[in-house]
Amino acid sequence: MGLNICVFAMRVAVALGLVIAAASAASATNYGAIAYSPSTGARGFSYDYPTRRDAESRAMSECAARGRGCKTVIWFKNACAALATGNNGWGAAWAGSRRAAENQAMGSCSSRSRGCSILVWSCTSK
């Protein structure tokens, strides 16, 4: 009987450990960013970084490898972001889903420019 209690206690401990690990992963904070250069069209993005600074650094690094004049146009946490560009302007937005971020970025771009389309999007794994 004592052995059965030990086996049961071990199973409960393992199950509890799995639940705690899953809850911890689900509550993780993930950052992302989009960098863009209006003058060259260069862009870079990141997702699932532990800090805003790390996410922005990665996006800027990718963008700078493609051209000059890059700046972070948007950062986001546990969400999605998109960048829309047009003939003479751009717009960026973040939201809870890719579709919502793209729609908001298109709206922002369309208020400044014509011929807008999504240039880049990114989502964290949340």
DODREN-516569 format. One record per residue (C-alpha): x, y, z; residue in three letters; residue number from 0. Coordinates in pm, 1 decimal. Example, Ala and Ser with C-alpha at 12.3 -4.5 7.8 and 13.67 -1.06 7.14 Angstrom:
BEGIN
+----------+----------+----------+-----+-----+
!       px !       py !       pz ! res !   n !
+----------+----------+----------+-----+-----+
!   1230.0 !   -450.0 !    780.0 ! ALA !   0 !
!   1367.0 !   -106.0 !    714.0 ! SER !   1 !
+----------+----------+----------+-----+-----+
end
This chain:
BEGIN
+----------+----------+----------+-----+-----+
!       px !       py !       pz ! res !   n !
+----------+----------+----------+-----+-----+
!      0.0 !      0.0 !      0.0 ! MET !   0 !
!    285.9 !    241.3 !     79.8 ! GLY !   1 !
!    434.5 !    186.8 !   -266.8 ! LEU !   2 !
!    102.2 !    275.7 !   -434.0 ! ASN !   3 !
!     86.4 !    603.0 !   -241.4 ! ILE !   4 !
!    443.3 !    689.2 !   -349.4 ! CYS !   5 !
!    363.4 !    613.4 !   -715.2 ! VAL !   6 !
!     44.9 !    821.2 !   -691.9 ! PHE !   7 !
!    233.2 !   1111.9 !   -530.8 ! ALA !   8 !
!    499.0 !   1099.7 !   -804.7 ! MET !   9 !
!    231.6 !   1105.4 !  -1076.5 ! ARG !  10 !
!     59.3 !   1402.0 !   -913.5 ! VAL !  11 !
!    392.1 !   1586.5 !   -885.2 ! ALA !  12 !
!    476.1 !   1524.1 !  -1251.6 ! VAL !  13 !
!    129.4 !   1635.3 !  -1364.9 ! ALA !  14 !
!    148.6 !   1947.7 !  -1150.8 ! LEU !  15 !
!    491.7 !   2028.0 !  -1294.4 ! GLY !  16 !
!    354.2 !   2000.3 !  -1648.1 ! LEU !  17 !
!     61.7 !   2228.6 !  -1565.6 ! VAL !  18 !
!    293.1 !   2488.7 !  -1412.2 ! ILE !  19 !
!    529.8 !   2472.3 !  -1712.2 ! ALA !  20 !
!    241.0 !   2516.5 !  -1957.2 ! ALA !  21 !
!     99.7 !   2810.2 !  -1760.1 ! ALA !  22 !
!    440.5 !   2972.6 !  -1745.3 ! SER !  23 !
!    489.1 !   2939.5 !  -2122.7 ! ALA !  24 !
!    140.3 !   3072.9 !  -2190.1 ! ALA !  25 !
!    202.2 !   3381.9 !  -1979.6 ! SER !  26 !
!    538.8 !   3458.0 !  -2139.7 ! ALA !  27 !
!    589.8 !   3810.0 !  -2264.2 ! THR !  28 !
!    709.3 !   3820.3 !  -2624.1 ! ASN !  29 !
!    810.5 !   4136.0 !  -2806.1 ! TYR !  30 !
!    841.0 !   4214.5 !  -3173.3 ! GLY !  31 !
!    918.3 !   4516.8 !  -3387.5 ! ALA !  32 !
!    918.3 !   4645.9 !  -3743.4 ! ILE !  33 !
!   1186.0 !   4882.4 !  -3873.6 ! ALA !  34 !
!   1155.8 !   5072.9 !  -4201.1 ! TYR !  35 !
!   1338.3 !   5327.9 !  -4412.5 ! SER !  36 !
!   1100.4 !   5547.5 !  -4614.4 ! PRO !  37 !
!   1389.9 !   5671.5 !  -4828.3 ! SER !  38 !
!   1523.9 !   5329.8 !  -4936.2 ! THR !  39 !
!   1230.2 !   5095.6 !  -4872.3 ! GLY !  40 !
!   1448.3 !   4874.9 !  -4653.2 ! ALA !  41 !
!   1265.4 !   4689.7 !  -4379.3 ! ARG !  42 !
!   1325.2 !   4442.3 !  -4101.0 ! GLY !  43 !
!   1112.5 !   4269.9 !  -3843.0 ! PHE !  44 !
!   1136.4 !   4055.9 !  -3532.5 ! SER !  45 !
!    913.3 !   3847.1 !  -3308.6 ! TYR !  46 !
!    931.8 !   3644.4 !  -2987.1 ! ASP !  47 !
!   1211.8 !   3838.4 !  -2819.7 ! TYR !  48 !
!   1224.1 !   3861.0 !  -2439.0 ! PRO !  49 !
!   1256.5 !   4241.1 !  -2431.4 ! THR !  50 !
!   1143.8 !   4536.5 !  -2638.6 ! ARG !  51 !
!   1504.7 !   4643.4 !  -2675.3 ! ARG !  52 !
!   1607.7 !   4303.4 !  -2817.5 ! ASP !  53 !
!   1315.4 !   4304.4 !  -3061.4 ! ALA !  54 !
!   1389.7 !   4655.4 !  -3185.8 ! GLU !  55 !
!   1761.0 !   4577.2 !  -3216.7 ! SER !  56 !
!   1690.7 !   4272.1 !  -3436.1 ! ARG !  57 !
!   1445.5 !   4458.9 !  -3660.2 ! ALA !  58 !
!   1689.6 !   4748.3 !  -3698.9 ! MET !  59 !
!   1975.6 !   4512.1 !  -3776.8 ! SER !  60 !
!   1775.5 !   4339.8 !  -4052.0 ! GLU !  61 !
!   1666.0 !   4673.2 !  -4194.7 ! CYS !  62 !
!   2015.5 !   4825.3 !  -4185.1 ! ALA !  63 !
!   2150.6 !   4524.3 !  -4375.9 ! ALA !  64 !
!   1912.4 !   4617.7 !  -4659.8 ! ARG !  65 !
!   1954.6 !   4996.3 !  -4665.0 ! GLY !  66 !
!   2015.2 !   5323.5 !  -4484.2 ! ARG !  67 !
!   1779.8 !   5548.8 !  -4291.3 ! GLY !  68 !
!   1604.5 !   5278.8 !  -4088.6 ! CYS !  69 !
!   1396.0 !   5354.1 !  -3782.6 ! LYS !  70 !
!   1168.0 !   5146.0 !  -3565.5 ! THR !  71 !
!    817.1 !   5229.9 !  -3683.2 ! VAL !  72 !
!    633.6 !   5004.3 !  -3438.8 ! ILE !  73 !
!    694.9 !   4762.5 !  -3154.9 ! TRP !  74 !
!    444.7 !   4520.6 !  -3003.8 ! PHE !  75 !
!    399.3 !   4280.6 !  -2712.5 ! LYS !  76 !
!    208.6 !   3950.4 !  -2735.9 ! ASN !  77 !
!     37.9 !   4071.0 !  -3053.7 ! ALA !  78 !
!     79.8 !   4129.7 !  -3427.0 ! CYS !  79 !
!    196.3 !   4432.7 !  -3622.3 ! ALA !  80 !
!    192.6 !   4537.6 !  -3986.3 ! ALA !  81 !
!    345.6 !   4804.5 !  -4206.8 ! LEU !  82 !
!    165.1 !   4933.4 !  -4515.1 ! ALA !  83 !
!    336.9 !   5153.3 !  -4771.2 ! THR !  84 !
!    197.2 !   5368.2 !  -5048.7 ! GLY !  85 !
!    309.4 !   5605.7 !  -5324.5 ! ASN !  86 !
!    416.2 !   5877.2 !  -5080.9 ! ASN !  87 !
!    353.6 !   5755.7 !  -4727.3 ! GLY !  88 !
!    321.8 !   5465.0 !  -4490.0 ! TRP !  89 !
!    129.1 !   5349.6 !  -4185.0 ! GLY !  90 !
!    195.9 !   5095.5 !  -3912.3 ! ALA !  91 !
!    -28.0 !   4941.2 !  -3648.8 ! ALA !  92 !
!    -45.9 !   4661.8 !  -3392.9 ! TRP !  93 !
!   -344.5 !   4453.2 !  -3284.7 ! ALA !  94 !
!   -443.9 !   4117.1 !  -3143.2 ! GLY !  95 !
!   -445.8 !   3947.0 !  -3483.4 ! SER !  96 !
!   -264.1 !   3972.7 !  -3813.9 ! ARG !  97 !
!   -580.1 !   4071.5 !  -3998.7 ! ARG !  98 !
!   -663.5 !   4351.8 !  -3753.9 ! ALA !  99 !
!   -305.2 !   4484.8 !  -3760.6 ! ALA ! 100 !
!   -303.7 !   4481.8 !  -4141.9 ! GLU ! 101 !
!   -642.9 !   4655.7 !  -4161.7 ! ASN ! 102 !
!   -532.0 !   4928.5 !  -3920.2 ! GLN ! 103 !
!   -197.4 !   4976.0 !  -4099.4 ! ALA ! 104 !
!   -381.0 !   5006.3 !  -4432.2 ! MET ! 105 !
!   -616.1 !   5264.7 !  -4280.6 ! GLY ! 106 !
!   -325.4 !   5465.0 !  -4142.7 ! SER ! 107 !
!   -137.9 !   5451.3 !  -4473.5 ! CYS ! 108 !
!   -447.5 !   5537.2 !  -4678.9 ! SER ! 109 !
!   -498.8 !   5854.1 !  -4476.8 ! SER ! 110 !
!   -155.2 !   5973.3 !  -4596.3 ! ARG ! 111 !
!   -104.1 !   5811.3 !  -4933.8 ! SER ! 112 !
!   -255.4 !   5631.1 !  -5230.8 ! ARG ! 113 !
!   -179.5 !   5283.2 !  -5356.6 ! GLY ! 114 !
!   -114.1 !   5133.6 !  -5013.6 ! CYS ! 115 !
!    -31.7 !   4767.3 !  -4965.4 ! SER ! 116 !
!    108.4 !   4559.5 !  -4681.3 ! ILE ! 117 !
!    487.8 !   4551.8 !  -4699.0 ! LEU ! 118 !
!    556.9 !   4339.4 !  -4391.1 ! VAL ! 119 !
!    377.3 !   4187.9 !  -4093.2 ! TRP ! 120 !
!    488.1 !   3997.5 !  -3785.6 ! SER ! 121 !
!    321.3 !   3819.5 !  -3492.8 ! CYS ! 122 !
!    454.9 !   3688.1 !  -3164.3 ! THR ! 123 !
!    360.9 !   3337.2 !  -3063.4 ! SER ! 124 !
!    182.0 !   3499.3 !  -2765.7 ! LYS ! 125 !
+----------+----------+----------+-----+-----+
end
